[in-house]
Amino acid sequence: MTDHELEALLNDLESDRVERKESIFDGDRIRQAICAFANDLPNHQQPGVLFVGVDDDGKPTGFSVTDRLLQTLASMRGDGNILPFPSLDVQKRILKGNDVAVVFVHPSAAPPVRFKGTIWIRSGPRRGIANLDDERRLNEKRRFRDLPAEIRPIVSAGLESLDELLFRRTYLPSAVSGEVLEQNQRTLEHQLIASKLAHPGPPVCLTFLGVLAMGKMPTDWVPGAHVQLIRFDGTALSDPIVAAQEFRGPLPDLIAHAEDAMKINVRTAIDMTSQDKEIRTPDYPLEALQQIFRNAVLHRTYENTHAPVNIYWFNDRVEIHNPGGPYGTVTKQNFGTPGAYDYRNPNLAGIMKDLAYVQQFGVGIDMARRAMERNGNPLPEFQVEDAHVAVILRRHP
């Protein structure tokens, strides 16, 4: 925040985002204030600000702001009195011509926060102890944030970020019967909320799922939601690159464009002599490529990474890499075995099934394995790490 913004808050005597202290003499009251700001009961979703070195009217007292004072304030985060640990920043600022210590306390992702076992909140300009209803509201905030990542709201992604034409022409006819659509008088907003592509808010906005599946440009909000295909003239990453392509866009466009590129890269041998009819043998069965690629899009993690799904096309093999290791009941030991499946992104799985990219849950790898076997290719190989999975498809001999 700028000095001008801080001074405006300092002067707002009714704000529930501000607390003023003349000194740090009463450390417990400062910790109570930190606890209350971390709980953010009014749901400002902005930091609460604690000023040290000002009186109740917001006038600086000339209090000496030393490095030791700043360290003492910062240490209140982790001294074990406030749990779970709050997130805060401590700064020395010059406000109204005087040094003032400023503590920015960020809203907790896991409320309620307690100071020595007591839940403190802000009620208007005053600090107080939470009652049962306040505690219920804080627990609901935590459960809201505990939603699966794919259906959490992206507040900055309003409904204008949706590709409405794609939603109406592609998703709705696939997910909802024509008869129901004909009778359905619900608004676009209600249709999106019902399909978990939007969150009811406030404000009404797209979820991660909505952005990934039907957003105009998903990577504006989820930077890793794209695919790279790189073809090498050789068998190593250091060999010359023949072609490199990047695919972005909502799920149907992303999958269609990436799979079209894979089709172009598949080469087919034609045998016209060994039998009466010509025999066509692709170096990779398209079904296997599709199943492994769609698995990568479905099962990857979209959190805490900007890495895309990578398709490395070598002269002797295709490697499909995705960020995100085994999840749930799937382990390094049972990865790829029949019956071993779980869903990091269960709602995305539902969307992909509605769009017919997934015919039956839990069988993608087995379908790829059988397609490779029918075509005469070696069976798929798996490299499984804690945060990464690679599937290797060897070329037809």
MOLIN-V717680 format. One record per residue. N is the residue number from 1. SS is DSSP state (alpha for helix, beta for strand, coil for the rest). Layout:
BEGIN
n = <N	N>
ss = <SS	SS>
END
This chain:
BEGIN
n = <1	2	3	4	5	6	7	8	9	10	11	12	13	14	15	16	17	18	19	20	21	22	23	24	25	26	27	28	29	30	31	32	33	34	35	36	37	38	39	40	41	42	43	44	45	46	47	48	49	50	51	52	53	54	55	56	57	58	59	60	61	62	63	64	65	66	67	68	69	70	71	72	73	74	75	76	77	78	79	80	81	82	83	84	85	86	87	88	89	90	91	92	93	94	95	96	97	98	99	100	101	102	103	104	105	106	107	108	109	110	111	112	113	114	115	116	117	118	119	120	121	122	123	124	125	126	127	128	129	130	131	132	133	134	135	136	137	138	139	140	141	142	143	144	145	146	147	148	149	150	151	152	153	154	155	156	157	158	159	160	161	162	163	164	165	166	167	168	169	170	171	172	173	174	175	176	177	178	179	180	181	182	183	184	185	186	187	188	189	190	191	192	193	194	195	196	197	198	199	200	201	202	203	204	205	206	207	208	209	210	211	212	213	214	215	216	217	218	219	220	221	222	223	224	225	226	227	228	229	230	231	232	233	234	235	236	237	238	239	240	241	242	243	244	245	246	247	248	249	250	251	252	253	254	255	256	257	258	259	260	261	262	263	264	265	266	267	268	269	270	271	272	273	274	275	276	277	278	279	280	281	282	283	284	285	286	287	288	289	290	291	292	293	294	295	296	297	298	299	300	301	302	303	304	305	306	307	308	309	310	311	312	313	314	315	316	317	318	319	320	321	322	323	324	325	326	327	328	329	330	331	332	333	334	335	336	337	338	339	340	341	342	343	344	345	346	347	348	349	350	351	352	353	354	355	356	357	358	359	360	361	362	363	364	365	366	367	368	369	370	371	372	373	374	375	376	377	378	379	380	381	382	383	384	385	386	387	388	389	390	391	392	393	394	395	396	397>
ss = <coil	coil	alpha	alpha	alpha	alpha	alpha	alpha	alpha	alpha	alpha	coil	coil	coil	coil	coil	coil	beta	beta	beta	beta	coil	coil	coil	coil	coil	alpha	alpha	alpha	alpha	alpha	alpha	alpha	alpha	alpha	alpha	alpha	alpha	alpha	coil	coil	coil	coil	coil	coil	coil	coil	beta	beta	beta	beta	beta	coil	beta	coil	coil	coil	coil	coil	beta	coil	coil	coil	coil	coil	coil	alpha	alpha	alpha	alpha	alpha	alpha	alpha	alpha	alpha	coil	coil	coil	coil	coil	coil	beta	beta	coil	coil	coil	beta	beta	beta	beta	beta	beta	beta	beta	beta	coil	coil	beta	beta	beta	beta	beta	beta	beta	beta	beta	coil	coil	coil	coil	coil	coil	coil	beta	beta	coil	coil	beta	beta	beta	beta	beta	beta	coil	coil	beta	beta	beta	beta	coil	coil	alpha	alpha	alpha	alpha	alpha	alpha	alpha	alpha	alpha	alpha	alpha	alpha	alpha	alpha	coil	coil	coil	alpha	alpha	alpha	coil	beta	coil	coil	coil	coil	coil	alpha	alpha	alpha	beta	coil	alpha	alpha	alpha	alpha	alpha	alpha	alpha	alpha	alpha	alpha	alpha	alpha	coil	coil	alpha	alpha	alpha	alpha	alpha	alpha	coil	coil	coil	coil	alpha	alpha	alpha	alpha	alpha	alpha	alpha	coil	coil	coil	beta	beta	coil	coil	coil	coil	coil	beta	beta	beta	alpha	alpha	alpha	alpha	alpha	alpha	alpha	beta	coil	coil	alpha	alpha	alpha	coil	coil	coil	coil	coil	coil	beta	beta	beta	beta	beta	beta	coil	coil	coil	coil	coil	coil	coil	coil	beta	beta	beta	beta	beta	beta	beta	coil	coil	coil	alpha	alpha	alpha	alpha	alpha	alpha	alpha	alpha	alpha	alpha	alpha	alpha	alpha	alpha	alpha	coil	coil	beta	beta	beta	beta	coil	coil	coil	coil	coil	coil	coil	beta	beta	beta	beta	coil	coil	coil	alpha	alpha	alpha	alpha	alpha	alpha	alpha	alpha	alpha	alpha	alpha	alpha	alpha	alpha	coil	coil	coil	coil	coil	coil	coil	coil	coil	beta	beta	beta	beta	beta	coil	coil	coil	beta	beta	beta	beta	beta	beta	beta	coil	coil	coil	coil	coil	coil	coil	coil	coil	coil	coil	coil	coil	coil	coil	coil	coil	coil	coil	coil	coil	coil	alpha	alpha	alpha	alpha	alpha	alpha	alpha	alpha	alpha	coil	coil	coil	coil	coil	coil	coil	coil	coil	alpha	alpha	alpha	alpha	alpha	alpha	alpha	alpha	alpha	alpha	alpha	alpha	coil	coil	coil	coil	coil	beta	beta	beta	beta	beta	coil	coil	beta	beta	beta	beta	beta	beta	beta	coil	coil	coil>
END
